Amino acid sequence: MMFGPHIGFGGFGMIFGCLFFIVIIAAIITFIVLAAKSSKHRYEYWNKMGDKSLEILKERYAKGEITKEQFESMKKDLGY
């Protein structure tokens, strides 16, 4: 009776274990890369929206819809 640690699989159990580990590592790396790209796109989107909000604020001030004090207050609220 010869029973070893790989009953039924022979050396293939170790190979499958290594392949499984490699697949898990690849999935983790893929997740991190996709999350980083998504984060970059969100930052660019909100950065563009911030620029647009300042343009709208300037237009409202130029049209006389808001006073200088309101303009400065709103500009400060937007982080400029």
Distance bins in CASP14 RR format, pairs under 12 A and 6 or more apart:
PFRMAT RR
TARGET T0000
AUTHOR 0000-0000-0000
RMODE 2
METHOD distances of the structure
MODEL  1
1 7 0 0 0 0 0 1 0 0 0 0 0
2 8 0 0 0 0 0 1 0 0 0 0 0
2 10 0 0 0 0 0 1 0 0 0 0 0
3 10 0 0 0 0 0 1 0 0 0 0 0
4 10 0 0 0 0 1 0 0 0 0 0 0
4 11 0 0 0 0 0 1 0 0 0 0 0
4 13 0 0 0 0 0 1 0 0 0 0 0
5 11 0 0 0 0 1 0 0 0 0 0 0
5 13 0 0 0 0 1 0 0 0 0 0 0
5 14 0 0 0 0 1 0 0 0 0 0 0
6 12 1 0 0 1 0 0 0 0 0 0 0
6 13 1 0 1 0 0 0 0 0 0 0 0
6 14 1 0 0 1 0 0 0 0 0 0 0
6 15 0 0 0 0 0 1 0 0 0 0 0
6 16 0 0 0 0 0 1 0 0 0 0 0
6 17 0 0 0 0 0 1 0 0 0 0 0
7 13 0 0 0 0 0 1 0 0 0 0 0
8 16 0 0 0 0 0 1 0 0 0 0 0
9 15 0 0 0 0 1 0 0 0 0 0 0
9 16 1 0 0 1 0 0 0 0 0 0 0
9 17 0 0 0 0 1 0 0 0 0 0 0
10 16 0 0 0 0 0 1 0 0 0 0 0
11 17 0 0 0 0 0 1 0 0 0 0 0
11 18 0 0 0 0 0 1 0 0 0 0 0
12 18 0 0 0 0 0 1 0 0 0 0 0
12 19 0 0 0 0 0 1 0 0 0 0 0
13 19 0 0 0 0 1 0 0 0 0 0 0
13 20 0 0 0 0 1 0 0 0 0 0 0
13 21 0 0 0 0 0 1 0 0 0 0 0
14 20 0 0 0 0 0 1 0 0 0 0 0
14 21 0 0 0 0 0 1 0 0 0 0 0
15 21 0 0 0 0 0 1 0 0 0 0 0
15 22 0 0 0 0 0 1 0 0 0 0 0
16 22 0 0 0 0 0 1 0 0 0 0 0
16 23 0 0 0 0 0 1 0 0 0 0 0
17 23 0 0 0 0 1 0 0 0 0 0 0
17 24 0 0 0 0 1 0 0 0 0 0 0
18 24 0 0 0 0 0 1 0 0 0 0 0
18 25 0 0 0 0 0 1 0 0 0 0 0
19 25 0 0 0 0 0 1 0 0 0 0 0
19 26 0 0 0 0 0 1 0 0 0 0 0
20 26 0 0 0 0 0 1 0 0 0 0 0
20 27 0 0 0 0 0 1 0 0 0 0 0
21 27 0 0 0 0 0 1 0 0 0 0 0
21 28 0 0 0 0 0 1 0 0 0 0 0
22 28 0 0 0 0 0 1 0 0 0 0 0
22 29 0 0 0 0 0 1 0 0 0 0 0
23 29 0 0 0 0 0 1 0 0 0 0 0
23 30 0 0 0 0 0 1 0 0 0 0 0
24 30 0 0 0 0 0 1 0 0 0 0 0
24 31 0 0 0 0 0 1 0 0 0 0 0
25 31 0 0 0 0 0 1 0 0 0 0 0
25 32 0 0 0 0 0 1 0 0 0 0 0
26 32 0 0 0 0 0 1 0 0 0 0 0
26 33 0 0 0 0 0 1 0 0 0 0 0
27 33 0 0 0 0 0 1 0 0 0 0 0
27 34 0 0 0 0 0 1 0 0 0 0 0
28 34 0 0 0 0 0 1 0 0 0 0 0
28 35 0 0 0 0 0 1 0 0 0 0 0
29 35 0 0 0 0 0 1 0 0 0 0 0
29 36 0 0 0 0 0 1 0 0 0 0 0
30 36 0 0 0 0 0 1 0 0 0 0 0
30 37 0 0 0 0 0 1 0 0 0 0 0
31 37 0 0 0 0 0 1 0 0 0 0 0
31 38 0 0 0 0 0 1 0 0 0 0 0
32 38 0 0 0 0 0 1 0 0 0 0 0
32 39 0 0 0 0 0 1 0 0 0 0 0
33 39 0 0 0 0 0 1 0 0 0 0 0
33 40 0 0 0 0 0 1 0 0 0 0 0
34 40 0 0 0 0 0 1 0 0 0 0 0
34 41 0 0 0 0 0 1 0 0 0 0 0
35 41 0 0 0 0 0 1 0 0 0 0 0
35 42 0 0 0 0 0 1 0 0 0 0 0
36 42 0 0 0 0 0 1 0 0 0 0 0
36 43 0 0 0 0 0 1 0 0 0 0 0
37 43 0 0 0 0 0 1 0 0 0 0 0
37 44 0 0 0 0 0 1 0 0 0 0 0
38 44 0 0 0 0 0 1 0 0 0 0 0
38 45 0 0 0 0 0 1 0 0 0 0 0
39 45 0 0 0 0 0 1 0 0 0 0 0
39 46 0 0 0 0 0 1 0 0 0 0 0
40 46 0 0 0 0 0 1 0 0 0 0 0
40 47 0 0 0 0 0 1 0 0 0 0 0
41 47 0 0 0 0 0 1 0 0 0 0 0
41 48 0 0 0 0 0 1 0 0 0 0 0
42 48 0 0 0 0 0 1 0 0 0 0 0
42 49 0 0 0 0 0 1 0 0 0 0 0
43 49 0 0 0 0 0 1 0 0 0 0 0
43 50 0 0 0 0 0 1 0 0 0 0 0
44 50 0 0 0 0 0 1 0 0 0 0 0
44 51 0 0 0 0 0 1 0 0 0 0 0
45 51 0 0 0 0 0 1 0 0 0 0 0
45 52 0 0 0 0 0 1 0 0 0 0 0
46 52 0 0 0 0 0 1 0 0 0 0 0
46 53 0 0 0 0 0 1 0 0 0 0 0
46 78 0 0 0 0 0 1 0 0 0 0 0
47 53 0 0 0 0 0 1 0 0 0 0 0
47 54 0 0 0 0 0 1 0 0 0 0 0
48 54 0 0 0 0 0 1 0 0 0 0 0
48 55 0 0 0 0 0 1 0 0 0 0 0
49 55 0 0 0 0 0 1 0 0 0 0 0
49 56 0 0 0 0 0 1 0 0 0 0 0
49 78 0 0 0 0 0 1 0 0 0 0 0
50 56 0 0 0 0 1 0 0 0 0 0 0
50 57 0 0 0 0 1 0 0 0 0 0 0
50 75 0 0 0 0 0 1 0 0 0 0 0
50 77 0 0 0 0 0 1 0 0 0 0 0
50 78 1 0 0 1 0 0 0 0 0 0 0
50 79 0 0 0 0 1 0 0 0 0 0 0
50 80 0 0 0 0 1 0 0 0 0 0 0
51 57 0 0 0 0 0 1 0 0 0 0 0
51 58 0 0 0 0 0 1 0 0 0 0 0
51 78 0 0 0 0 0 1 0 0 0 0 0
51 79 0 0 0 0 0 1 0 0 0 0 0
51 80 0 0 0 0 1 0 0 0 0 0 0
52 58 0 0 0 0 0 1 0 0 0 0 0
52 59 0 0 0 0 0 1 0 0 0 0 0
52 78 0 0 0 0 0 1 0 0 0 0 0
53 59 0 0 0 0 0 1 0 0 0 0 0
53 60 0 0 0 0 0 1 0 0 0 0 0
53 74 0 0 0 0 1 0 0 0 0 0 0
53 75 0 0 0 0 1 0 0 0 0 0 0
53 77 0 0 0 0 1 0 0 0 0 0 0
53 78 1 0 1 0 0 0 0 0 0 0 0
53 79 0 0 0 0 1 0 0 0 0 0 0
53 80 0 0 0 0 1 0 0 0 0 0 0
54 60 0 0 0 0 0 1 0 0 0 0 0
54 61 0 0 0 0 0 1 0 0 0 0 0
54 71 0 0 0 0 0 1 0 0 0 0 0
54 74 0 0 0 0 1 0 0 0 0 0 0
54 75 1 0 0 1 0 0 0 0 0 0 0
54 76 0 0 0 0 0 1 0 0 0 0 0
54 77 0 0 0 0 0 1 0 0 0 0 0
54 78 1 0 0 1 0 0 0 0 0 0 0
54 79 0 0 0 0 1 0 0 0 0 0 0
54 80 1 0 1 0 0 0 0 0 0 0 0
55 61 0 0 0 0 0 1 0 0 0 0 0
55 62 0 0 0 0 0 1 0 0 0 0 0
55 75 0 0 0 0 0 1 0 0 0 0 0
55 78 0 0 0 0 0 1 0 0 0 0 0
55 80 0 0 0 0 0 1 0 0 0 0 0
56 62 0 0 0 0 0 1 0 0 0 0 0
56 63 0 0 0 0 0 1 0 0 0 0 0
56 65 0 0 0 0 0 1 0 0 0 0 0
56 66 0 0 0 0 0 1 0 0 0 0 0
56 71 0 0 0 0 0 1 0 0 0 0 0
56 74 0 0 0 0 1 0 0 0 0 0 0
56 75 0 0 0 0 0 1 0 0 0 0 0
56 78 0 0 0 0 0 1 0 0 0 0 0
57 63 0 0 0 0 0 1 0 0 0 0 0
57 64 0 0 0 0 0 1 0 0 0 0 0
57 65 0 0 0 0 1 0 0 0 0 0 0
57 66 1 0 0 1 0 0 0 0 0 0 0
57 68 0 0 0 0 0 1 0 0 0 0 0
57 70 0 0 0 0 1 0 0 0 0 0 0
57 71 1 0 0 1 0 0 0 0 0 0 0
57 72 0 0 0 0 0 1 0 0 0 0 0
57 73 0 0 0 0 0 1 0 0 0 0 0
57 74 1 0 1 0 0 0 0 0 0 0 0
57 75 1 0 0 1 0 0 0 0 0 0 0
57 76 0 0 0 0 0 1 0 0 0 0 0
57 77 0 0 0 0 1 0 0 0 0 0 0
57 78 1 0 0 1 0 0 0 0 0 0 0
57 79 0 0 0 0 0 1 0 0 0 0 0
57 80 0 0 0 0 1 0 0 0 0 0 0
58 64 0 0 0 0 0 1 0 0 0 0 0
58 65 0 0 0 0 0 1 0 0 0 0 0
58 66 0 0 0 0 0 1 0 0 0 0 0
58 68 0 0 0 0 0 1 0 0 0 0 0
58 71 0 0 0 0 1 0 0 0 0 0 0
58 72 0 0 0 0 0 1 0 0 0 0 0
58 74 0 0 0 0 0 1 0 0 0 0 0
58 75 0 0 0 0 1 0 0 0 0 0 0
58 78 0 0 0 0 0 1 0 0 0 0 0
58 80 0 0 0 0 0 1 0 0 0 0 0
59 65 0 0 0 0 1 0 0 0 0 0 0
59 66 0 0 0 0 0 1 0 0 0 0 0
59 71 0 0 0 0 0 1 0 0 0 0 0
60 66 1 0 1 0 0 0 0 0 0 0 0
60 67 0 0 0 0 0 1 0 0 0 0 0
60 68 0 0 0 0 0 1 0 0 0 0 0
60 70 0 0 0 0 1 0 0 0 0 0 0
60 71 1 0 0 1 0 0 0 0 0 0 0
60 74 0 0 0 0 1 0 0 0 0 0 0
60 75 0 0 0 0 0 1 0 0 0 0 0
61 67 0 0 0 0 1 0 0 0 0 0 0
61 68 1 0 0 1 0 0 0 0 0 0 0
61 69 0 0 0 0 0 1 0 0 0 0 0
61 70 0 0 0 0 1 0 0 0 0 0 0
61 71 1 0 1 0 0 0 0 0 0 0 0
61 72 0 0 0 0 1 0 0 0 0 0 0
61 73 0 0 0 0 0 1 0 0 0 0 0
61 74 0 0 0 0 1 0 0 0 0 0 0
61 75 0 0 0 0 1 0 0 0 0 0 0
62 68 0 0 0 0 0 1 0 0 0 0 0
62 71 0 0 0 0 1 0 0 0 0 0 0
63 71 0 0 0 0 0 1 0 0 0 0 0
64 70 0 0 0 0 1 0 0 0 0 0 0
64 71 0 0 0 0 1 0 0 0 0 0 0
65 71 0 0 0 0 1 0 0 0 0 0 0
65 74 0 0 0 0 0 1 0 0 0 0 0
66 72 0 0 0 0 1 0 0 0 0 0 0
66 73 0 0 0 0 1 0 0 0 0 0 0
66 74 1 0 0 1 0 0 0 0 0 0 0
66 75 0 0 0 0 0 1 0 0 0 0 0
67 73 0 0 0 0 1 0 0 0 0 0 0
67 74 0 0 0 0 0 1 0 0 0 0 0
68 74 0 0 0 0 0 1 0 0 0 0 0
68 75 0 0 0 0 0 1 0 0 0 0 0
69 75 0 0 0 0 0 1 0 0 0 0 0
69 76 0 0 0 0 0 1 0 0 0 0 0
70 76 0 0 0 0 0 1 0 0 0 0 0
70 77 0 0 0 0 0 1 0 0 0 0 0
71 77 0 0 0 0 0 1 0 0 0 0 0
71 78 0 0 0 0 0 1 0 0 0 0 0
71 80 0 0 0 0 0 1 0 0 0 0 0
72 78 0 0 0 0 0 1 0 0 0 0 0
72 79 0 0 0 0 0 1 0 0 0 0 0
72 80 0 0 0 0 1 0 0 0 0 0 0
73 79 0 0 0 0 0 1 0 0 0 0 0
73 80 0 0 0 0 0 1 0 0 0 0 0
74 80 0 0 0 0 1 0 0 0 0 0 0
END
